[in-house]
Amino acid sequence: MSARLRNALLSALGASTLIAAPLILAPAANAGVDDFSYDSWDALYELGLNDEGRASLHVTETVVAHFPEIDQNRGIVRGLAERYFGAPLWTDVLSIRDENGADVPYEEDSDDDVLYLSIDDDTYKHGPTTYVIEYTMRDVMHRPDDADVDEFYWDLLPLDSTQPIDEFSARIVFDDALVRAATGAMSCYQGRYGSTDSCELTPDTESAEHGYRVQAHDLAAGEGVSVAFAFAPGTVTPSPAAVADPSTDLLPFGLGAGALALVPALGFTARGMQRRKAAAQGRGIVVAQYEVPADLPPSLAAHLVRARGAAVPAEIVHLGVHGALQIQDGTRKPVLVLDDPSAAVEPLDAYALKALFPVQNPGERLDLGIADNNVVTRLQGITTTAEQAGIERGLIRKARSRLAVGAGMVGVALALAAIGFAIPGMIVGRESSIAAFVISCIVLLLSLILTAVLSRRQSLLTPAGAERAEHLEGVKEFIRVAEADRLRMLQSYSGAERQHDGGVDTVVLYEKLLPYAMLFGMEREWGDVLDLQYEQQHTAPSWYTGYALGSFGSSLTDMGGTLHATPVATSSSSSSSGSFGGGFSGGGGGGGFSGGR
């Protein structure tokens, strides 16, 4: 059980105890599994060098826990550190025994770089209870930033323990190789985390090997003892995880960054180039146009001018200005009212009107402010059906960009290479390599997604489609120019054949261009033009009611938003030296956790 979970359970237990206080005994109300003490805590630390020259540590802890006589504790929880200055300690529990040498059952659980040992069976323990915990660690020495030495800087007790300790003693024994390399600099610190109070290190006369002993009495909960010993630089072979390696620490990040930045940019640029090349198949001449062919409704025109997102709102307005439906004010959003189904002559217009009103009864209403997934599905079908019609009419074709697909594959290759470079560092436990491996896996997933996106066929214009797109650009130009220029065009020889005067006929023409202004994002500007025309002709749109004309453009822009579906802790180690007196209690490795269960 993690410390966080245990504390949460304790908090819950405490809260329930307060609520039930009148019903239970007073002593039990204050009880908690961490409410016990240690009569003694004795430890033997045997430090040496293995065949690789790496620091190895063998620890034997003999602790006597004093449990209360009530049924509170089933044993203890001991937490052992699993990392030291970013490198794994390879913590291995050899045995847990009682004072007679009999094995004691225990369970292991690793969390937040701490190996938690839940010790003893599920029966309640009372009074003094002895546990002998034997374990080994590796790579327990480091080179501090402020001193040219190899150092053993270790916390002998867990500083986040809530149990007081009556008597503490520890022996630190070194093998011959370390004895010869010792510089003589050593320090001992006692107290809570951050304390610089010193304690005494005395020669260990009981050991045949060279060592030291430290003792303390009446340690309060949270007080610890830390020791630091300095050795000549180069005495210890450092952990591979503590040695920087650009190929495993930096290169994977560079490869991942390349996959996420350069490759998508190249891929989408390639798709854009393919699209622009297709669009350039027209005549290359844009002439202002004041009419749109009947077989080019907004739902289809949106695909030619790459305004797919505005296709449905523009199509709705298109059906309105042609008399097929009316747009009215609603409580939250516009309400559509079916007027004359026969006004939707063009097949795509008829399909769109059928999607809005499947029954086709005049007077039928559709409130866009009411979420309806069936309506949303039908509206989405308007766009896809129009695109398919564009393909059938020879205006659109589907094709993949080979360069874009190749760019996506490069991204996958870079991500795989990043993973490959990170694996050696991850095997030895280097934190930066572990991070690089995880990030590289994420980059690989993103690269696969990008490759799938880049591999999709996109809609491109055929030569006929490019010419129609140029005609629509001419409409955009007509919308953009000054009113005087528009009237001059309508009064020209060709324009006069269709527009007998600049009055009501002009209003009708301007209304029919409004859906296409929406495709170009110019509905607000074109709404202002219509406002002026309505004022001059003393008329108003028969298909659009309930909104002030001054908000014409903004209300139409907001319409698009109505068409979307509505979903029915261990102590930290110091990087400074502790053996020269500049350290503090809790500044080393080890320590871990102690509590009850």
HELIX and SHEET records of a PDB file:
HELIX    1   1 ALA A    3  ILE A   19  1                                  17    
HELIX    2   2 ALA A   21  LEU A   23  5                                   3    
HELIX    3   3 ALA A   26  ALA A   29  1                                   4    
HELIX    4   4 ASP A  176  ALA A  181  1                                   6    
HELIX    5   5 PRO A  240  ALA A  242  5                                   3    
HELIX    6   6 PRO A  246  ASP A  249  1                                   4    
HELIX    7   7 LEU A  251  ALA A  279  1                                  29    
HELIX    8   8 PRO A  298  LEU A  304  1                                   7    
HELIX    9   9 ARG A  308  ALA A  310  5                                   3    
HELIX   10  10 ALA A  311  VAL A  321  1                                  11    
HELIX   11  11 PRO A  341  ALA A  343  5                                   3    
HELIX   12  12 PRO A  347  LEU A  356  1                                  10    
HELIX   13  13 ASN A  373  GLU A  392  1                                  20    
HELIX   14  14 ARG A  402  ILE A  427  1                                  26    
HELIX   15  15 GLU A  431  SER A  455  1                                  25    
HELIX   16  16 PRO A  463  ARG A  480  1                                  18    
HELIX   17  17 GLU A  483  LEU A  490  1                                   8    
HELIX   18  18 TYR A  493  ALA A  496  1                                   4    
HELIX   19  19 VAL A  504  LEU A  519  1                                  16    
HELIX   20  20 GLU A  523  GLN A  537  1                                  15    
HELIX   21  21 LEU A  549  SER A  551  5                                   3    
HELIX   22  22 PHE A  552  MET A  559  1                                   8    
HELIX   23  23 GLY A  560  LEU A  563  5                                   4    
SHEET    1   A 7 ASP A  92  ARG A  97  0                                        
SHEET    2   A 7 GLY A 127  ARG A 138 -1                                        
SHEET    3   A 7 ALA A  55  PHE A  67 -1                                        
SHEET    4   A 7 SER A  37  LEU A  49 -1                                        
SHEET    5   A 7 ILE A 165  PHE A 174  1                                        
SHEET    6   A 7 GLY A 211  LEU A 219 -1                                        
SHEET    7   A 7 THR A 202  PRO A 203 -1                                        
SHEET    1   B 4 TYR A 106  ASP A 111  0                                        
SHEET    2   B 4 VAL A 114  ILE A 119 -1                                        
SHEET    3   B 4 ILE A  76  ALA A  81 -1                                        
SHEET    4   B 4 PHE A 593  GLY A 596 -1                                        
SHEET    1   C 2 ARG A  83  TYR A  84  0                                        
SHEET    2   C 2 ALA A  87  PRO A  88 -1                                        
SHEET    1   D 4 ALA A 182  GLY A 191  0                                        
SHEET    2   D 4 GLY A 224  PHE A 231 -1                                        
SHEET    3   D 4 ASP A 150  ASP A 155 -1                                        
SHEET    4   D 4 GLY A 589  GLY A 590  1                                        
SHEET    1   E 3 LEU A 325  GLN A 328  0                                        
SHEET    2   E 3 VAL A 335  LEU A 338 -1                                        
SHEET    3   E 3 ARG A 365  ASP A 367 -1                                        
SHEET    1   F 2 ILE A 396  ALA A 399  0                                        
SHEET    2   F 2 GLN A 458  LEU A 461 -1                                        
END                                                                             
